């Protein structure tokens, strides 16, 4: 087996395979090595033309870099931020590479970023099995969470933060003071802080964050959910809802905040053309809003790959594999069709944001730098993560020695030469003279759970070497 190359994917549409391979090649342009220049050590991921390294880049890039077979380290950009933690626990949202100072924004004086480090670390743990890293990073993340609480948490139990801290700069939010997305991100943070503590068998820390999570979940459900509309909204300083439907209203799915009935009502809006069911899923602003713009205009309707990723991962929490996969496939097709006007997928760019109703990059009159080409922080989440995890359908946990494969349709697809630490695996579905079969190759034993069409599910120990499973025999 090849030891030093990216994993290969197999899919019935060769265009998906080609753009997947190209994306790995393009990532090299975002991989920077400053040595010890200006106090920044080691290698990190950042947009090529950016003078700064951003917290969002560090967090989101870790989700696809874990699939690089360790050619790129998923954790090194995160470590750049951890190493700059201040005595009070603060970690700022961006650092200038040339001066090694954190960027200051008038609208965000504390440099608050998206609080999703714990989610990233939990994912890295399940792809690397590195328990020592969890032990080293948990104290850093505890201090960081305490810093956020000390400044932004209010007596009502919610977080009052600058709206720009979420990254959605021109999203119409009325007089919102308590952003739906930031508050739910904190709930996601608490969930994964508890899970990281469980890995270390630290029952006290796990209980502490679980209690915080349930408290915040209760506040979000009581203050931010609108029963009549079946949706979550931002609230203003007087704790009144701001009834503007934005993609922020889907973050609660990722945090497992709504119950089954609420979740169904929220998910229904993803396929409803009156709301978020546009041809290219999912716009940042509901079609029903007066500020919705078919040209995108930033967060007034553009489709952003990192937000599609968030919605798809939220759908997973409620076992809606069908919508998750169908949406992911449609999203990648639109990304492909937007690469060049003549439909030639072998040249052209991926983009930071896309049109919601037809193919093409989003537009924002007067903003010549929007959208950024090859903005891989967002694009690779779709082309690499969603392809492996939702289109092909593989879910991997190295500590558990498990690979789960959800196959909604019997198709020729799979992954080849994917490194699970010191174990290279290949899993492919093919149709042979004996019918549909799963062909596997592995260097070590692992446990394989296959779920076919939501009807057949079976867990089998897969020995080292080559083997195959006939689906009809399951």
N, C-alpha and C positions, 0 to 999 in steps of 0.2 A: 504493500500500500504506500501511497505518496505521503511523506511525513511533513513536508514543508510547503504546503500549498493551501489555498482556501478550499473549503468544502464545495463540492459541485452539487448542483440541483438538477433533477430530471423533471420535465414537465411537458405536457403534450403540445404546448405552444412554445416554439423555439424562441420567439421574441422575449418571453419572460426569462428564459435561460440566458440570452445574450445580454439583456440589460442588467441582470444579476451579476454576470461576470464583469461587465464594464464598470459597474458601481464599485466593486472591489479595487479595480485599477484606478478609478478616480479618487478613492479615499487617500491614496498616497500623497496627493496634492494638499490634503488637509492635515497630514501627519507631520508635525514640526519637531525639530530637534534643536533646542537652543543651547545645549550643553549646560554651562553654568552662567550663561550670559544674563546680565542684569539680575542675578539672584534666582532666575528661573532654571530649575534643574530638570534634566530628563526630557522625555518626549511627551507630547500632548496633542490633542485633537482640536483644531480651530479652523474657521473659515479662512481660506488663503489670503484674502485681502483685508482681514480684520486686524486692527491694531491691538485688539484685546482678546483675552480668552474668557469665555462666558460660562457661567454655571449651567445654563441650559445645555450648552454644547457638551459639557462634561457628563451630565446625567443622561441625556438622550443617546449620545454616541456609545455609551457603555452597553446599551441593549443590542447593538449590532456588532460591536467589536468583540463581544464574547464568542461570536461565530467565526472569528478570523483564524482559528487554529493557532492562536497565540502569536501570530505574526505581528499583530498590534495588541498592546496591553489595554484591556478594557478599563483598568483601574487607575492608570497613570495620570490622566487628566483630573480625576476626582482627587487624587492625592495632592495635586498642585493646590487645590482649594483647601484641603484639610491642613496642609503645612502652613497656611496663612491664617489659621484661626487665631483670633485675638483673645486676650485673657478673659474677656467677658463672654466668650463663646461665639462672637460674631464671625460669620463667614460672608463676605460680600459677593455680590452677583457677578462682578467682572473685575479683571485685573489687566491693566495696561502692560503689554509685553515689553515695550521699550523702556518703561520707567519702573516696572514692578510695583506700581501703586494701584490701589483699587479705584475704579472709575466712580466719579461723583455725579449724580443726576439731581437737578433741582427738585424734580417731582418725586424722587426716591432717595432722600438724603442718607438713609441708613444702608443703602445698597442691598435691599432685600431681594432675594431671588426665589425661584420656585423650590419649595421645601420637599424635594423628592429624592434626597440622597439615600434614605433608608430603602426605598423601593429599588433603586439601582443596586445597592449592596446585596439585597436579598436575591436579586436575579443573578448577580455575579457569583454568589455563594453556590447557587444550584447549578451553575455552569462550570465551576472550578473546584468545588468541594473544599475550599480553603477556609477552615474554621479559625485559624490563627488570625486571618484578616478580619473576621467578624469581631474577634476579641480586641483587636487593635483599634477598629473604627467605632465601635459602639460608644466608648466614652466621648469621642469627638462629637458624635451625633447627639448624644444626650445634652452636652453643653450647648450645641447649636440650637436644639429645640427649646432649651431653657431661655436662651437669648431671645428667640422669637416671642415666647410667652411673656417675657419681662417687658417688652416694648409694645407689642401689638395685640395681646389678648386683653379683652375688656371684661368688665364685671358680668356682662350677659353671657360670657362663655365663648363668644365668637371673636374673630380676628378682624380688626379694622386696619386695613393696609392700603398703601398707594395702589391705585388700579393698575398702574404701569408695571407693578412687580410681577404680574401674571404674564407679561409679554404681549398681551393683546392691546396694542397701543391705541387704536382708534375705534375700538368696539363701542357702539352706542350703549351707554349704561345709565343714562339719566343721572339722578343724584345718588347713585349707589355709594355706600361707604364700606359695607361688608361684602366683599366679592364672593360670589358663589364658588368660583373655581379655587381661590386661595384657601377658603375655609375647608373645602373638601380635600384639597391637597394635604392639609394638615391632618385630616382624618386618615388619609392614605399613609402619611408619615407615621402616625401613631400605630396603625395596624402592623406596619413592617418593623417598627422599633420593637414592638412586642414579639414579633416573629423572630427577629435577630436575637433578642434576649432568650427566647426559648431554645435556640440553637446552642447557646452557652449554658442552658439549664439555670439561668438566672431568674428564678421565679419572682423575686421582688420587683425587678425592673419590668419584667413582662406584665405583671399584674398592674403596675403603675400606669403603663401606657395603654393597656386594655381598658382600664377604668376611664382614662382621659378620652379614649376613642368613643366609648359608649356615651359619655357625657356630651361630647361634641355632636355625635350622631343624633342624639335626642334634640339638641338645640337646632340643628339644621332641619330636622323633620318638622319641628314645631313652628319655626319662624320663617323658613325659606321655601317650604313646599306649599303649593297652591292646589287645594283639593279640587276646585272647580276646573282648573286648567290642566291638572295632571302634570305639573312641571315644577322645577325648582328655579327660584329667582334670587338675584341679588337683593339686599335690603338697604334702606337708607339709614341715616343716623338715628331716626326715630323708630327704627325696626319695622318700617312699613315696606312691603314688597315693591320692587321696581319691575313691573310686568313687561319686561322685554325678553323675548325668547332668544337666547344665545347658546352657542355650543357649550358654554360653561355649565349649562344645566344637565350635561351628561356625565360630568365628573363623579357625581354620586354613585353611578353604576360601578365605577372602578373601586370606590371605597365601600361597596356593599351596604350603602345607607338605606335605599328604599326596600320595602318588603316586596313580596311577589306581585301584589296587585298594583302598587305604585310603579314598579319596574316595568310591567307590561304597558302601562299607559305612556311612560316615557319612551320606551323602545318603539311603540307604535308610531311616534312622530318621526322616527328615522326613515320610515318608508312612505310617509304621507307627503305627497308633492306640495301640499299647502304649507308644510313646515320645513323639514330637513331632507325630504326625499327627492332631491334634485338628481338629474342624470349622473353627475359626478358627485358621489357622496364624500363628505357631508359639509355643507357650507357653515361658515363661522357664525352666521346670523340667519334666523328663520326667514323663509320666503315671505311669511305673513307680516313681517315688520316693515314699516314705512321707509326705513333707512336701508333696506336690502338693495344691493346693487348687483346686477348680473355681470358686471365687469369685475366684481370682487372688491375693488377699492380698499385694500387692506383687509381688516377684519369686519367689513360690512358685506360679506358674502363670499369671500375667497375660500377655497378648499385648501387647508394646510395639512400636509402629510402627518405632522406630529399629532394633530388633533384627531385625524382619522385613526391613527394608531391608538390613541387614548380611548376612543369610542369602541373600537374593536376589542380592546382588552377589557373594557367594561362589559361588553356583550358576553365575553367568555365567562365572566363571574356568574352569569345567570344561564349558563349552558346554551346560549343562543348561537351555536356554532354555524347554523345555516345562514343567518343574516351576516354574521361576522365574516364568513368565507366569501359569500356572494359580494359583499361590499368591498372586501379587500381586492378581489379579482377585478371588479369594475373600476375601482380606484387606480390600480396598476395599468389597466388598459387605457384609461384617460391620460395617465402620465406618459405612456408610450406614444399615444396619438398626438400628444402636445409637443413632442420633441422637435418636430420640424413640419412646416406647413405642407410639404409634399408627401408626408407619410413615410419618409425614409427614416427608419429607426436606427440606422447605422451612423447617423450624424445628428447633431443637435444636442440640446441640453435638457437635463431635469431642472425643475424650478422650485423656488421657495413656496409658491402658492399658485393655485390654478383657478380657472373659471368654473363656476358651479353648474352651468347649463349646457356647455359644449366644450370641445377640446381646446386647449391653448392655455398659456400662462395668464394669470390674473393681470388686471390693469388697474392703474391708479393715476389718473391724470395729474400731471405736475410732479410726479415722483419717478424720475428717470431711473433711479437705482432699484426700483421695485418691479417685479420680484427678482431676487438674486438668483443667478444661474448656478447650477451645481451646488445648491445649499444642502449638503449631504447630511448635516445634523438632522434635518427633517426627512429628506428623500430616502436615505438609506434605511430608515425605520420601516418604510413601506417596501422597498425593493429587496431588502435582506430579511428583516424580522418578520414582516407579515407574510412574505413568501414562504419562509421556512415553517413558521408557527401556525399560520392560518390557511394559506393556500395549499401547501403540501400537507400541513396539519400536525407537525411534530412538536411534542412538549418533552423537554429533557431535564432530568434532575440527577446530577452526578452523586450527591450524597446518598440519595435513595437507590442509586443504580437502576433508575427506571427511564424508559422511553415510552411515552404514550403517543399513539397515532390515531387521530380521528379522521376517518376517510368517509366523507359524505357521498362521494361518487367513486366508482371503480374506474380509475384512470391510470395511464402510465405516468408514474411520478415517483419521487423519492429524493434522498440525499446520499451522497457518496463521499467517503473519506472525511467524515466529521470527527474532530478530535474531542473525546471526553477525557480530558487530562492526558493520561497515558494509554488511552484506549481509542483506537480508530474504528469507527463503525460505518457501515453502509446498509441502507434500508431502501429497497426498491420494489415497487409493485409492477408486475408485468403480466401480460396474457400469453400463456403457452398452450401447447396442445392438450395439457391437462386442466386448462381453465385458468382463472386468475390466481396468481401466487405472489407471495411476499418473499423476496430473496434477501438474505442478510449475511453480512460478514462482520466479524468482530474479533478483537484480540483478547478480550476478557469477557467473563460472564456478566450479563445484565438482565433485567426483567423488562419484558416488552408487553405492553397492553395495547391491543388493537380494538378500535370501536368502528364497526362498519355500518354505515347507513343508519346509525342509531338503533340497529336491530341486534347485531352480533357484537358481543364484547368478550374478550378473553385475555387473561394474563398468562404469559409463558416465560420460563427461564430460557434465555438464549445463550448457548455455550460458545466458547471461543471457536474460531474457524468459520466455515461457511455452512449455511443451512437454508432451508426454504419451508414456507408454510402454504399449503393449499387452502384458499379461503373457503371453498366448498366443504372442506373437511372439518372446519371449526365447529 
